[in-house]
Amino acid sequence: MAREFNDKVVVITGAASGLGYALCKRFAQAGAIVAGLDKDAKGLEILADELSAMGASAHTFVCDVTDEAVVNDTISQVIDKMGDIYVLINNAGVSHVSLFQKIRVSVLKKVIDISLFGTIYCTKAAIDSIIKTQGTVVGIASVAGYAPLAGRTGYAAAKHGMAGFLNTLRTEVDRSGVKVLLVFATYIKTNLAKNNLSADGTPMNKERPTSGNVLMPDDAADSIFKAVAQEERQLLLGETAQASWDLYYSDPAAYEEIMLSLNQFVFEE
Ligand SMILES: NC(=O)c1ccc[n+]([C@@H]2O[C@H](COP(=O)([O-])OP(=O)(O)OC[C@H]3O[C@@H](n4cnc5c(N)ncnc54)[C@H](O)[C@@H]3O)[C@@H](O)[C@H]2O)c1
């Protein structure tokens, strides 16, 4: 039987833009009580207005997921105000486009802090509550979470790390009835490219070349919603994610060749 979300508390990080924003709307449509977390206070105001116009029960929290104390405090507030957490979606993230030789280590660290340590802090703060509800922990990874992506060493490290962390967590919490879903997504039309960091850490503020089909955030959110409802372990989101998985695990050298031909631009950044 599919999981239902009516009156269930769903926490989504990176809620003020792109995929996180769309996920908040999708779970709200299903009657969930949505907690949207983001460091962007303005974006959260817009989200709160839209959720309220939908008649949703929702709260937003300004929260930088790289600050462990702030995360602990925010998750405590969510539980106190809204109740135990049924779904935690670790979605906040940022990427970069710059070769390893050129990028500052501080930029790599920032990317890893958000996607990997942000996921660890939020999951650590919420896990006891999620065990009580026999809920679900979700990680929004990427094709760069199982295969290489030139020009994104930090992003790939963060998303491979997220995959290793959550796949292992699953083996520990499965016996408590907790589900863990990893989403390996292909390109989605969001602000991620605009927010990409350059070698010195400044946002790049430009679109990037994409390969394969590009998903719309609402469609991506709907697929993730269904995967949580169906208690799936892994979602290869988008045709390119599935095709990349099949090729990388059957012929990694062929995969690298195609990936490099599509990402030559990173050698010119
Ligand atoms: N867009 C894509 O093509 C794509 C592909 C694969 C995976 N993803 C993943 O999807 C997730 C969502 O990204 P998106 O595409 O919607 O991008 P986006 O830039 O539109 O949204 C990211 C959100 O994360 C928030 N955020 C960043 N740092 C934060 C921090 N320290 N604390 C709290 N919030 C923070 C931003 O403020 C923003 O609202 C990311 O984890 C990204 O890696 C995106």
The ligand as an SDF file (V2000), in Angstrom:
LIG
                    3D

 44 48  0  0  0  0  0  0  0  0999 V2000
   18.8630   21.4730  -11.1950 N   0  0  0  0  0  0  0  0  0  0  0  0
   19.4940   20.3750  -11.5870 C   0  0  0  0  0  0  0  0  0  0  0  0
   19.8120   20.2040  -12.7610 O   0  0  0  0  0  0  0  0  0  0  0  0
   19.8380   19.3170  -10.5780 C   0  0  0  0  0  0  0  0  0  0  0  0
   20.2720   18.0590  -11.0290 C   0  0  0  0  0  0  0  0  0  0  0  0
   20.5820   17.0830  -10.0920 C   0  0  0  0  0  0  0  0  0  0  0  0
   20.4670   17.3530   -8.7470 C   0  0  0  0  0  0  0  0  0  0  0  0
   20.0410   18.5880   -8.3310 N   0  0  0  0  0  0  0  0  0  0  0  0
   19.9620   18.8370   -6.8960 C   0  0  0  0  0  0  0  0  0  0  0  0
   18.6790   19.3320   -6.5710 O   0  0  0  0  0  0  0  0  0  0  0  0
   18.7760   20.0700   -5.3490 C   0  0  0  0  0  0  0  0  0  0  0  0
   17.9660   21.3420   -5.4580 C   0  0  0  0  0  0  0  0  0  0  0  0
   18.6200   22.2400   -6.3240 O   0  0  0  0  0  0  0  0  0  0  0  0
   17.8580   23.1220   -7.4090 P   0  0  0  0  0  0  0  0  0  0  0  0
   18.2210   22.5620   -8.7230 O   0  0  0  0  0  0  0  0  0  0  0  0
   16.4500   23.2910   -7.0310 O   0  0  0  0  0  0  0  0  0  0  0  0
   18.6900   24.5010   -7.2660 O   0  0  0  0  0  0  0  0  0  0  0  0
   18.2620   25.9440   -6.7360 P   0  0  0  0  0  0  0  0  0  0  0  0
   19.5330   26.7400   -6.7430 O   0  0  0  0  0  0  0  0  0  0  0  0
   17.1070   26.4550   -7.5380 O   0  0  0  0  0  0  0  0  0  0  0  0
   17.7860   25.6840   -5.2500 O   0  0  0  0  0  0  0  0  0  0  0  0
   18.6850   25.3610   -4.2060 C   0  0  0  0  0  0  0  0  0  0  0  0
   18.1580   25.9250   -2.9000 C   0  0  0  0  0  0  0  0  0  0  0  0
   19.0720   25.5080   -1.8580 O   0  0  0  0  0  0  0  0  0  0  0  0
   19.2270   26.6200   -0.9900 C   0  0  0  0  0  0  0  0  0  0  0  0
   20.4790   26.5370   -0.2390 N   0  0  0  0  0  0  0  0  0  0  0  0
   21.7440   26.6430   -0.7170 C   0  0  0  0  0  0  0  0  0  0  0  0
   22.6190   26.5950    0.2860 N   0  0  0  0  0  0  0  0  0  0  0  0
   21.9040   26.4520    1.4300 C   0  0  0  0  0  0  0  0  0  0  0  0
   22.2460   26.3570    2.7910 C   0  0  0  0  0  0  0  0  0  0  0  0
   23.5190   26.4230    3.2060 N   0  0  0  0  0  0  0  0  0  0  0  0
   21.2510   26.2150    3.7020 N   0  0  0  0  0  0  0  0  0  0  0  0
   19.9600   26.1880    3.3050 C   0  0  0  0  0  0  0  0  0  0  0  0
   19.5760   26.2950    2.0310 N   0  0  0  0  0  0  0  0  0  0  0  0
   20.5300   26.4180    1.0980 C   0  0  0  0  0  0  0  0  0  0  0  0
   19.2190   27.8390   -1.9210 C   0  0  0  0  0  0  0  0  0  0  0  0
   18.9620   29.0460   -1.2050 O   0  0  0  0  0  0  0  0  0  0  0  0
   18.1140   27.4600   -2.8860 C   0  0  0  0  0  0  0  0  0  0  0  0
   16.8650   27.9060   -2.4260 O   0  0  0  0  0  0  0  0  0  0  0  0
   20.2720   20.3040   -5.0940 C   0  0  0  0  0  0  0  0  0  0  0  0
   20.7240   19.4270   -4.0840 O   0  0  0  0  0  0  0  0  0  0  0  0
   20.9020   19.9360   -6.4260 C   0  0  0  0  0  0  0  0  0  0  0  0
   22.2210   19.4800   -6.2660 O   0  0  0  0  0  0  0  0  0  0  0  0
   19.7170   19.5630   -9.2100 C   0  0  0  0  0  0  0  0  0  0  0  0
  1  2  1  0
  2  3  2  0
  2  4  1  0
  4  5  1  0
  4 44  2  0
  5  6  2  0
  6  7  1  0
  7  8  2  0
  8  9  1  0
  8 44  1  0
  9 10  1  0
  9 42  1  0
 10 11  1  0
 11 12  1  0
 11 40  1  0
 12 13  1  0
 13 14  1  0
 14 15  2  0
 14 16  1  0
 14 17  1  0
 17 18  1  0
 18 19  2  0
 18 20  1  0
 18 21  1  0
 21 22  1  0
 22 23  1  0
 23 24  1  0
 23 38  1  0
 24 25  1  0
 25 26  1  0
 25 36  1  0
 26 27  1  0
 26 35  1  0
 27 28  2  0
 28 29  1  0
 29 30  1  0
 29 35  2  0
 30 31  1  0
 30 32  2  0
 32 33  1  0
 33 34  2  0
 34 35  1  0
 36 37  1  0
 36 38  1  0
 38 39  1  0
 40 41  1  0
 40 42  1  0
 42 43  1  0
M  CHG  2   8   1  16  -1
M  END
$$$$
